[in-house]
Amino acid sequence: AEQRAVDYDLERVRAAYEESGLLAEGGVFTRAWLLTVETARNVSGWLVAHVSRLAAQAGFEDWDSIPAAIWSQAEATFDWEAACQGRLPGREERV
């Protein structure tokens, strides 16, 4: 199968996230998912990896028990600027 690029209105997508309240109420993952859509990079995947590292450092191993404080810490320490610019490292650069 051949992959093809399809243009779509990113401003309209962002407006829908904002106007519906999803961006304000959806939390940090929603923010990352919107950036995934806007940059065509796996920002949400990098956020999940970041949350996982922080949770492991804090002694949490089960995703069912990751407290909101870890998600808040992840939001505060994630490199959002790099994500906005699509500069998150590729799979081969993962540590």
N, C-alpha and C positions, 0 to 999 in steps of 0.2 A: 504494500500500500504506500502511496505517495503522500507525504505531508505537505500541506499548503497553508500559507499564512492567510488569515482572514482579518480584514480591517474591521474594527468596531470602535464605537465612540467612547473612549475612556473617560471623557468629561461627563458623559451621561451616566456611566457606571458609578463614578465617584459621587455625582449628584444624587443618585438613587440611594447609595449607602448613607449619605448625609441627611437627605430629606426624609427618609423613612425612619430615621433614628437608629438604624442598625449600627452605624459606626460609633455613635455615642454610647449605646447600650450593649453592644456585642462583645466588648472587652478586647483584650490584647490580641487574641487570635483573629478576631474580625479585622482588626487593623492590619495584621500581617497578611491575611488573605487578600485584602484589597490591594496591598502592595504587590502581592504575587500576581494578581491580574494586571496591574498597571506596568510592572517591569518585566513580565514574562520570566521571572526568576523565582525559585522556590523559597520565597521569604518565609512562608508559613512553616516549611520544613526546617529552616534554620532556627526559627523561633522555638519550635518543639525540641530541637536538639539542645538549644540553650537552656530551656526549662528543665530538660532532663539532666543536664550537667549540674545545674543549681540544686535540683532536688536531690541528686545523688550526694552532692557535697554536704547537704543538710541531713543526710541519713534516710531520705525517703526513696524507696525503690519501687513502690506500687503506684501506678498512675491514678488509682482510685483514691489515694490518700495524699496527693500533693495539695497542700493548703494554698489558700488565696494569697498568702504572704509571699510564697515562692513565685507565683504568677506576677505579682506586683513588682517583686525584685527583678524578674526577667524583663518586664516592660521598661523598668528604669535603667537596666544595664545593657539591653540589646542595642546593637549599633544601627539605629533607625536611619541615620543619615546615609550610611553605606547602603542600606536596603532601599531607600528612596532613589538612590543613584544607580541601583542595580549592580553594586560593587561587592556583593557577598561572594565569597569564594566558591568555586566550583567543587564538585564532588571529589575530584582528585586532590584538592587542597585541604580536605577535612583532616582534623587531628583526632 
